[in-house]
Amino acid sequence: MARRGGRKKREPVGDPADPHGMATWLARYLEWLRSHNYSESTVGNRESYLTLFCAWGEERGITRPSEVTKPILERYQRHLYHYRKPANGQPLSFRSQYSRLVPVRAAARQST
């Protein structure tokens, strides 16, 4: 299935061999979504947004879900607010910011 907007799928971030790492957390969360009958479209979107979050976190030394705290989520929210699209330099809409933040919050809640 072609991805909308020509975006290419990002590779998962982190060490898949680390049982407490972000890659394992992401895989478990995606499996949880599938087991609760979320559509593949929803799973794919959440995977994309969570992979972006994992890459952002890895750049800041956040490699484990246990390191994702409320202040980290607030920093990520500020990052989304200030982020500019590479194609046109425009900010993300509030809806896009929300769409990117919700899966991170949901996955963080699910992992506890």
SULTA-V82687 format. One record per residue. RES is the residue in one letter. PHI is phi in radians with two decimals (999 if undefined). NEAR is the number of other ideal C-beta (glycine too) atoms within 12 Angstrom. Layout:
res->(RES & RES)
phi->(PHI & PHI)
near->(NEAR & NEAR)
This chain:
res->(M & A & R & R & G & G & R & K & K & R & E & P & V & G & D & P & A & D & P & H & G & M & A & T & W & L & A & R & Y & L & E & W & L & R & S & H & N & Y & S & E & S & T & V & G & N & R & E & S & Y & L & T & L & F & C & A & W & G & E & E & R & G & I & T & R & P & S & E & V & T & K & P & I & L & E & R & Y & Q & R & H & L & Y & H & Y & R & K & P & A & N & G & Q & P & L & S & F & R & S & Q & Y & S & R & L & V & P & V & R & A & A & A & R & Q & S & T)
phi->(999 & -1.27 & -1.47 & -1.11 & 1.30 & 1.23 & -1.23 & -1.66 & -1.24 & -1.46 & -1.36 & -1.01 & -1.75 & 1.70 & -1.57 & -1.11 & -1.41 & -1.38 & -1.17 & -1.98 & -1.55 & -1.13 & -1.10 & -1.18 & -1.04 & -1.10 & -1.07 & -1.13 & -1.15 & -1.12 & -1.15 & -1.06 & -1.03 & -1.09 & -1.19 & -1.79 & 1.06 & -1.25 & -1.19 & -1.11 & -1.12 & -1.11 & -1.06 & -1.10 & -1.11 & -1.14 & -1.06 & -1.06 & -1.21 & -1.22 & -1.14 & -1.07 & -1.10 & -1.06 & -1.13 & -1.04 & -1.15 & -1.08 & -1.09 & -1.87 & 1.44 & -1.65 & -2.07 & -2.32 & -1.01 & -1.14 & -1.51 & -1.50 & -1.97 & -1.02 & -1.08 & -1.17 & -1.09 & -1.17 & -1.11 & -1.14 & -1.09 & -1.11 & -1.03 & -1.10 & -1.11 & -1.57 & -1.10 & -2.11 & -1.16 & -1.10 & -1.18 & -2.39 & 1.29 & -1.42 & -1.26 & -1.23 & -1.18 & -1.07 & -1.12 & -1.14 & -1.05 & -1.09 & -1.08 & -1.44 & -1.48 & -1.00 & -1.09 & -1.17 & -1.11 & -1.12 & -1.17 & -1.13 & -1.14 & -1.15 & -1.37 & -1.57)
near->(7 & 9 & 14 & 12 & 9 & 8 & 17 & 11 & 16 & 20 & 16 & 26 & 29 & 29 & 18 & 18 & 10 & 19 & 15 & 18 & 26 & 37 & 29 & 24 & 37 & 42 & 28 & 22 & 35 & 30 & 18 & 21 & 26 & 18 & 12 & 14 & 10 & 20 & 12 & 14 & 14 & 20 & 25 & 24 & 25 & 32 & 32 & 29 & 34 & 42 & 33 & 34 & 41 & 39 & 24 & 29 & 34 & 25 & 15 & 18 & 12 & 28 & 23 & 26 & 33 & 17 & 24 & 32 & 18 & 14 & 13 & 25 & 28 & 16 & 23 & 34 & 24 & 15 & 25 & 29 & 19 & 13 & 21 & 14 & 16 & 9 & 10 & 8 & 9 & 11 & 16 & 25 & 14 & 13 & 12 & 20 & 23 & 17 & 22 & 30 & 32 & 24 & 33 & 42 & 27 & 25 & 33 & 30 & 16 & 23 & 24 & 13)
